[in-house]
Amino acid sequence: CMVWFTSPAAEELEERMMEWMRDAIGLPREYVGVIQDTSSVATLVSMLTAREVRSKNRINQSGFYGWSERYRVYCSAHAHSSVDKGVRIMGIGIDNLVKIRVDEQYSLIPSELESAIIKDIASGYTPLMVITTLGTTSTTSVDPIGEVDVLCKRYHLWHHVDASYSGSALFLDECRWMSRGFERVDSFVLNPHKWLFMNNDISVYFVRDKQALLNTFSILPEYLKTPEDKLVNNYRDWGIQLGRRFRALKVWFVIRTYGLEGIQQKLRDHIKWGQWFKDQMLSDSSKQFELLAPAPVNLVCFRFRPKGVDSEAELEKINKQVISTINKSGKMLITHTVLNGKYTIRFVGGNNNTTFEDVKNGWEMIRNVCFSLERGQSAAL
């Protein structure tokens, strides 16, 4: 699936599926899309494109030798670790990744970003790009994309949006508040294998300036030239890989199987059930469950806090036991993160076969394990 000439059906289907996805999430029609394998690669592609746009393709041509500009990349303190890896691979070094403080909602603070940009310019750095997140990995927090984009346009930075997980919720009109202001960002990535019921791996990557992408990655030796090159999309020139898997069929099968309305209903159910779980936890008569982050979609971050236990070390030990006990049962899998030094349990229901009964059973299992541990007993699961 690298050259239209050898696989026209695959290339044409990919183009059409990217149009379907673009329209489903509300991106303007000026954006064009291509399938990458993961968001890690899509974000790296965005970084490399931003670098070449800023350097006028001179780094691709001559490398960093003798290059005087010191680039800076900005993201929130809760951005995905693929950003850290990307700045290493693109050659500017991890020391030039500036992580911006977040607010109590775990969202990037625009005023802090602007202060960092101004400080870097005064210190002789060249601000290159900002990566905002629509649904962080730890908490599904949402950065203020529109406010950040205003700053990017003011200071001439490339703006990439990582919507790997929560971007799926943009299928729903009521969740479009998360993407407010994303109509002029430079690039955008969403992983359908996370919450759109497609098998791993598939990542849909959109750019506003197609030519900038081609200028960064297009290499055309004689053996790859075909008569149709100027008439069609050759996706070998839209990213790192030359040989590419035929991933577009996953998109076609899922959308044709469920339909747009069917997908929307599943997403609405997952969000509704996640909010139900949060409400049950907050209203529990024991008053021993603590919500540790907002829950804008279906991920709930919390911990069990038995009465009389105030030591963070002891609370971490207890909550680790909760996770370990539940996961060893094989009936449910829950994960953790750490928020402001607090060990945090993460509960999410997002499988295409998940039911409300599953979520209710999950909540009862968590309560059972927590209260059994509090009494010093083994939970019957």
C-alpha positions as CSV (number, residue, x, y, z in Angstrom):
1,C,0.0,0.0,0.0
2,M,2.9,2.4,-0.8
3,V,2.3,3.2,-4.5
4,W,-1.1,3.9,-6.1
5,F,0.1,2.2,-9.3
6,T,0.5,-1.2,-7.6
7,S,-2.4,-1.0,-5.2
8,P,-5.0,1.6,-6.4
9,A,-8.0,0.1,-4.5
10,A,-6.1,0.2,-1.2
11,E,-4.9,3.8,-1.7
12,E,-8.3,5.0,-2.8
13,L,-10.0,3.3,0.1
14,E,-7.6,4.9,2.5
15,E,-8.2,8.4,1.0
16,R,-12.0,7.9,1.4
17,M,-11.8,6.5,4.9
18,M,-9.7,9.6,6.0
19,E,-12.5,11.8,4.6
20,W,-15.1,9.8,6.5
21,M,-13.1,10.1,9.7
22,R,-12.4,13.8,9.2
23,D,-16.0,14.6,8.7
24,A,-17.1,12.4,11.6
25,I,-14.9,14.4,14.1
26,G,-15.7,17.8,12.7
27,L,-12.4,18.8,11.1
28,P,-12.7,21.3,8.3
29,R,-12.6,19.8,4.7
30,E,-9.2,21.5,4.0
31,Y,-7.5,18.9,6.2
32,V,-6.2,15.7,4.5
33,G,-5.5,12.5,6.3
34,V,-3.2,9.5,6.2
35,I,-3.1,6.3,8.3
36,Q,0.0,5.9,10.5
37,D,0.6,2.9,12.7
38,T,0.5,4.6,16.1
39,S,0.3,8.1,17.6
40,S,3.9,7.9,18.6
41,V,4.9,7.8,14.9
42,A,2.2,10.4,13.9
43,T,3.6,12.8,16.6
44,L,7.1,12.2,15.3
45,V,6.0,12.9,11.8
46,S,4.5,16.1,13.0
47,M,7.7,17.1,14.8
48,L,9.8,16.4,11.7
49,T,7.4,18.4,9.5
50,A,7.5,21.3,11.9
51,R,11.3,21.2,11.9
52,E,11.5,21.3,8.1
53,V,8.9,24.0,7.7
54,R,10.9,26.2,10.2
55,S,14.3,25.4,8.6
56,K,12.9,25.6,5.1
57,N,14.0,22.0,4.5
58,R,17.6,22.8,5.2
59,I,18.0,20.3,8.0
60,N,16.8,17.5,5.7
61,Q,19.4,18.6,3.2
62,S,22.4,19.5,5.3
63,G,21.7,18.2,8.8
64,F,22.4,20.1,12.0
65,Y,26.0,20.7,11.2
66,G,26.6,24.4,11.6
67,W,23.0,25.1,12.4
68,S,22.7,28.0,14.8
69,E,19.0,27.9,15.8
70,R,18.2,26.1,19.1
71,Y,14.7,24.7,18.8
72,R,12.2,24.4,21.6
73,V,9.1,22.1,21.8
74,Y,6.4,22.7,24.4
75,C,3.8,20.4,25.9
76,S,1.9,20.1,29.2
77,A,3.4,18.2,32.1
78,H,0.8,15.5,31.4
79,A,1.6,15.0,27.7
80,H,2.3,11.4,26.5
81,S,5.9,10.0,26.8
82,S,6.0,9.7,23.0
83,V,6.6,13.4,22.9
84,D,9.8,12.9,25.0
85,K,10.9,10.2,22.6
86,G,10.1,12.2,19.6
87,V,12.3,15.2,20.5
88,R,15.2,12.7,21.0
89,I,14.7,11.1,17.6
90,M,14.2,14.5,15.8
91,G,17.6,15.6,17.0
92,I,16.9,18.6,19.2
93,G,17.5,16.8,22.5
94,I,15.3,16.2,25.6
95,D,16.7,19.3,27.3
96,N,14.8,21.4,24.7
97,L,11.4,19.9,25.6
98,V,9.7,22.4,27.8
99,K,6.9,21.0,30.0
100,I,4.3,23.5,31.0
101,R,2.5,23.5,34.4
102,V,-1.1,22.3,34.5
103,D,-4.1,23.6,36.5
104,E,-6.3,21.8,39.0
105,Q,-8.0,20.1,36.0
106,Y,-4.6,18.8,34.8
107,S,-4.9,21.1,31.7
108,L,-2.1,23.1,30.3
109,I,-2.1,26.8,31.5
110,P,-1.9,29.1,28.4
111,S,-0.4,32.0,30.4
112,E,2.4,29.7,31.6
113,L,3.0,28.6,28.0
114,E,3.3,32.2,26.7
115,S,5.7,33.1,29.5
116,A,7.9,30.2,28.6
117,I,7.9,31.2,24.9
118,I,8.8,34.8,25.7
119,K,11.5,33.7,28.1
120,D,13.0,31.4,25.5
121,I,13.0,34.0,22.7
122,A,14.8,36.4,25.1
123,S,17.4,33.6,25.8
124,G,18.1,33.1,22.2
125,Y,16.0,29.9,21.6
126,T,13.7,29.4,18.6
127,P,10.2,28.2,19.7
128,L,9.3,25.5,17.2
129,M,6.0,23.8,18.1
130,V,3.4,23.1,20.8
131,I,1.8,19.8,21.4
132,T,-1.6,19.9,23.1
133,T,-3.5,16.9,24.3
134,L,-7.2,16.2,23.9
135,G,-7.5,13.4,26.6
136,T,-4.3,12.8,28.5
137,T,-3.3,9.2,29.2
138,S,-3.4,9.6,33.0
139,T,-6.7,11.4,33.4
140,T,-8.2,12.3,30.0
141,S,-7.8,15.9,30.8
142,V,-8.2,18.4,27.9
143,D,-5.8,21.2,27.1
144,P,-7.4,24.5,25.9
145,I,-6.7,24.0,22.3
146,G,-8.2,27.2,21.0
147,E,-6.4,29.4,23.5
148,V,-3.1,27.7,22.7
149,D,-3.6,28.0,19.0
150,V,-4.0,31.7,19.3
151,L,-0.5,31.8,20.9
152,C,0.9,29.5,18.2
153,K,-0.3,31.9,15.5
154,R,1.0,34.9,17.4
155,Y,4.5,33.4,17.8
156,H,4.6,31.3,14.6
157,L,4.7,27.9,16.2
158,W,3.5,24.6,14.6
159,H,0.5,23.3,16.6
160,H,0.0,19.5,16.9
161,V,-3.0,18.0,18.7
162,D,-2.7,14.6,20.3
163,A,-6.2,13.3,20.6
164,S,-5.2,9.6,20.7
165,Y,-7.9,8.5,23.1
166,S,-10.6,11.1,23.7
167,G,-10.6,12.2,20.1
168,S,-13.1,9.4,19.5
169,A,-15.6,11.3,21.6
170,L,-15.6,14.0,18.9
171,F,-18.0,11.7,17.0
172,L,-20.5,13.2,19.5
173,D,-21.7,16.8,19.1
174,E,-22.0,17.2,22.8
175,C,-18.3,16.4,23.2
176,R,-17.1,19.0,20.6
177,W,-16.4,21.4,23.5
178,M,-13.1,19.6,23.9
179,S,-12.0,20.5,20.4
180,R,-13.1,24.1,20.4
181,G,-10.7,26.2,18.4
182,F,-9.0,23.3,16.6
183,E,-10.1,24.4,13.1
184,R,-6.7,26.0,12.4
185,V,-4.2,23.6,14.1
186,D,-1.4,22.3,11.9
187,S,-1.8,18.6,12.6
188,F,-4.1,16.2,14.5
189,V,-3.9,12.6,15.5
190,L,-6.5,10.1,16.7
191,N,-6.1,6.3,17.5
192,P,-9.2,4.4,16.4
193,H,-7.7,1.3,18.0
194,K,-8.2,2.9,21.4
195,W,-11.9,3.7,21.5
196,L,-13.4,3.1,18.1
197,F,-13.4,-0.7,18.2
198,M,-10.7,-1.3,15.6
199,N,-7.9,-3.8,16.1
200,N,-4.4,-2.5,16.9
201,D,-2.7,-0.8,15.2
202,I,-4.2,2.1,13.4
203,S,-3.7,5.9,13.8
204,V,-5.3,8.5,11.7
205,Y,-3.2,11.6,11.1
206,F,-4.5,14.9,9.6
207,V,-2.6,17.9,8.3
208,R,-3.7,21.3,7.0
209,D,-0.7,21.8,4.8
210,K,-0.2,18.7,2.6
211,Q,2.7,20.1,0.8
212,A,4.7,20.6,4.0
213,L,4.3,16.9,4.8
214,L,5.4,15.9,1.2
215,N,8.4,18.2,1.3
216,T,9.5,16.5,4.5
217,F,9.2,12.9,3.5
218,S,9.1,12.6,-0.3
219,I,12.0,10.8,-1.9
220,L,11.6,9.6,-5.5
221,P,14.2,7.3,-6.9
222,E,13.7,6.2,-10.5
223,Y,12.4,2.8,-9.5
224,L,9.4,4.3,-7.7
225,K,8.3,6.7,-10.4
226,T,5.0,5.9,-12.1
227,P,2.9,7.7,-14.7
228,E,0.2,8.6,-12.1
229,D,2.5,10.3,-9.6
230,K,1.2,13.8,-10.2
231,L,-2.5,12.8,-10.3
232,V,-2.9,10.6,-7.1
233,N,-1.8,10.2,-3.5
234,N,1.2,8.0,-3.0
235,Y,1.1,7.5,0.8
236,R,4.8,6.4,0.8
237,D,5.5,10.1,0.8
238,W,3.3,11.0,3.7
239,G,5.4,9.5,6.5
240,I,8.4,7.4,7.5
241,Q,7.5,4.0,6.1
242,L,7.9,3.2,2.4
243,G,6.2,-0.2,2.6
244,R,2.8,0.2,4.4
245,R,0.1,-2.2,5.6
246,F,-3.4,-2.0,4.3
247,R,-5.1,-0.6,7.5
248,A,-8.0,1.3,5.8
249,L,-10.1,-1.8,5.6
250,K,-10.4,-1.7,9.5
251,V,-12.0,1.7,9.3
252,W,-14.4,0.6,6.5
253,F,-15.5,-2.6,8.3
254,V,-16.2,-0.9,11.7
255,I,-18.1,2.1,10.2
256,R,-20.1,-0.1,7.8
257,T,-20.8,-2.6,10.6
258,Y,-22.0,-0.2,13.3
259,G,-22.9,2.8,11.2
260,L,-22.1,6.3,12.5
261,E,-25.2,6.3,14.7
262,G,-24.3,2.9,16.1
263,I,-20.8,4.1,17.0
264,Q,-22.2,7.2,18.6
265,Q,-24.6,5.2,20.7
266,K,-21.8,3.0,22.1
267,L,-19.7,6.1,22.9
268,R,-22.6,7.8,24.6
269,D,-23.2,4.6,26.7
270,H,-19.6,4.4,27.7
271,I,-19.5,8.0,28.8
272,K,-22.9,7.7,30.6
273,W,-21.7,4.5,32.4
274,G,-18.4,6.2,33.4
275,Q,-20.3,9.1,34.9
276,W,-22.6,6.6,36.7
277,F,-19.5,5.0,38.2
278,K,-18.1,8.3,39.3
279,D,-21.5,9.2,40.9
280,Q,-21.7,5.9,42.7
281,M,-18.2,6.4,44.1
282,L,-18.9,10.0,45.3
283,S,-22.2,9.1,46.9
284,D,-21.0,5.9,48.5
285,S,-22.2,5.8,52.1
286,S,-18.8,4.9,53.4
287,K,-17.3,8.2,52.3
288,Q,-14.0,6.4,51.8
289,F,-13.6,6.9,48.0
290,E,-11.8,10.0,46.7
291,L,-12.1,11.3,43.2
292,L,-8.6,12.5,42.2
293,A,-9.3,14.1,38.7
294,P,-12.2,15.3,36.6
295,A,-13.9,12.7,34.5
296,P,-14.8,14.4,31.2
297,V,-15.5,11.1,29.4
298,N,-15.4,7.5,30.6
299,L,-12.2,7.3,32.6
300,V,-12.5,7.7,36.4
301,C,-9.4,8.4,38.6
302,F,-9.9,7.6,42.3
303,R,-8.5,5.9,45.3
304,F,-9.7,4.1,48.4
305,R,-9.1,6.0,51.5
306,P,-10.0,4.1,54.7
307,K,-10.9,6.2,57.7
308,G,-8.0,7.0,59.9
309,V,-5.3,6.3,57.2
310,D,-3.6,9.6,56.2
311,S,-0.1,8.3,55.3
312,E,0.5,8.5,51.6
313,A,2.8,5.5,51.8
314,E,0.1,3.5,53.5
315,L,-2.6,4.7,51.1
316,E,-0.4,3.7,48.2
317,K,0.2,0.2,49.7
318,I,-3.6,-0.3,50.2
319,N,-4.5,0.8,46.7
320,K,-1.8,-1.3,45.1
321,Q,-3.4,-4.2,46.9
322,V,-6.8,-3.3,45.5
323,I,-5.4,-3.4,42.0
324,S,-3.4,-6.5,42.4
325,T,-6.3,-8.4,44.0
326,I,-8.7,-7.5,41.2
327,N,-6.3,-8.1,38.4
328,K,-5.3,-11.5,39.7
329,S,-8.9,-12.6,39.7
330,G,-9.0,-12.3,35.9
331,K,-12.5,-10.8,36.0
332,M,-11.5,-7.2,35.5
333,L,-8.3,-5.3,34.6
334,I,-7.7,-1.9,36.2
335,T,-4.6,0.3,36.0
336,H,-2.9,3.1,37.9
337,T,-1.2,6.4,37.7
338,V,0.2,8.9,40.1
339,L,-1.4,12.4,40.5
340,N,0.3,15.0,42.6
341,G,2.1,12.3,44.5
342,K,-1.1,10.3,45.1
343,Y,-1.2,6.7,43.9
344,T,-4.4,6.6,41.8
345,I,-6.7,3.8,40.5
346,R,-8.0,4.2,36.9
347,F,-11.3,2.6,35.9
348,V,-12.6,2.7,32.3
349,G,-15.2,0.9,30.3
350,G,-14.7,1.3,26.5
351,N,-14.8,-2.1,24.9
352,N,-17.4,-2.6,22.1
353,N,-18.8,-5.5,24.2
354,T,-18.9,-3.7,27.5
355,T,-22.4,-3.5,29.1
356,F,-23.9,-1.5,31.9
357,E,-24.0,-4.7,33.9
358,D,-20.3,-5.1,33.5
359,V,-19.7,-1.6,34.9
360,K,-22.1,-2.2,37.8
361,N,-20.3,-5.5,38.6
362,G,-17.0,-3.8,38.4
363,W,-18.0,-1.2,41.0
364,E,-19.3,-3.9,43.3
365,M,-16.1,-5.8,42.9
366,I,-14.0,-2.8,43.8
367,R,-16.2,-2.1,46.9
368,N,-15.9,-5.7,48.0
369,V,-12.2,-5.8,47.7
370,C,-11.7,-2.4,49.4
371,F,-13.8,-3.2,52.4
372,S,-12.4,-6.7,52.7
373,L,-8.9,-5.3,52.8
374,E,-10.0,-2.8,55.4
375,R,-11.2,-5.6,57.6
376,G,-8.1,-7.6,57.0
377,Q,-10.0,-10.3,55.1
378,S,-9.6,-11.9,51.7
379,A,-12.2,-10.8,49.2
380,A,-14.4,-13.5,47.6
381,L,-14.3,-12.7,43.9
